[in-house]
Amino acid sequence: MPTLTPTTTFSSTHDDARENLPDHELFCHHDPLEFQLRGHSLNPLVDVAMPLFGLVIRLRKTDAYRAGEQLHGHLANQITVMLEELRQHDYSEAELRVFSYALCAFVDEAVLATPWGSGSVWQAKSLLSTFHQETWGGETFFTLLTRLQETPEHYRDVLVFMYLCLCLGFKGQYSVQTQGDQALQKLISRLQSVIGALHEPAPEQLTRPLDNVAPRNYQLNRQWPLWTPWAAAGVVCLGAYTFFAIRLNTTTQQVMQSLEAILLR
């Protein structure tokens, strides 16, 4: 497969790619504080391509666009930056070539399907021709997909990325085939099964509830100190002593008064 170096020279710096944004509502979300639409997923290929996925969704809703050449240059810059970033994740050059090819084909198809795409710079200079010297990737995309599925455990991230491209509307050769939609849906289902088989099986139990069960009967924590019963008993005894002392004093006074009355007779 051809090298990933574009035939047109573009700056490979992230700052340059962001400073040359086409002035259009497609990029109205651009934040000067360098906010990036990233998912921080476990798949760096999907993560780095998230902004372009969002762009393609917006592109499909545009009826007219006058900055096609500027958009082309910006996207070429972005793809170059993406590839440099992904090289830091130890992907092989083969994986990066397939990623770049699939991404270019995905964006090209979305642009050329718009009312303005066929009359723009994309008609003569697509991203595929810029990076891979090809004009249409509708067949090669699926050829690469078939080859990768022969050893899916080695290309899991790439397969997931291509699966997302298909789920987001890439059709390629199936767009011109009779009953192409049905065939494409079957292919997506098979690919989903292949990717699903690469995941570790989910545990039967998501939690271990018995690990947090106390090995003895539940007991309430003491709410009062140990000396509380003794203090309560002391208060009761003191109250009883005071009560009987008063009663005894009253009785004694009555007896004394009675004796005095008897002696005075």
HELIX and SHEET records of a PDB file:
HELIX    1   1 HIS A   14  GLU A   19  1                                   6    
HELIX    2   2 GLU A   25  PHE A   27  5                                   3    
HELIX    3   3 PRO A   44  LEU A   59  1                                  16    
HELIX    4   4 GLY A   68  ARG A   87  1                                  20    
HELIX    5   5 GLU A   93  LEU A  112  1                                  20    
HELIX    6   6 GLY A  117  GLY A  119  5                                   3    
HELIX    7   7 VAL A  121  GLN A  123  5                                   3    
HELIX    8   8 LEU A  127  HIS A  132  1                                   6    
HELIX    9   9 THR A  140  LEU A  148  1                                   9    
HELIX   10  10 PRO A  152  HIS A  154  5                                   3    
HELIX   11  11 ARG A  156  CYS A  167  1                                  12    
HELIX   12  12 GLY A  172  VAL A  176  5                                   5    
HELIX   13  13 GLY A  180  LEU A  198  1                                  19    
HELIX   14  14 PRO A  209  ASN A  212  5                                   4    
HELIX   15  15 THR A  228  LEU A  263  1                                  36    
END                                                                             
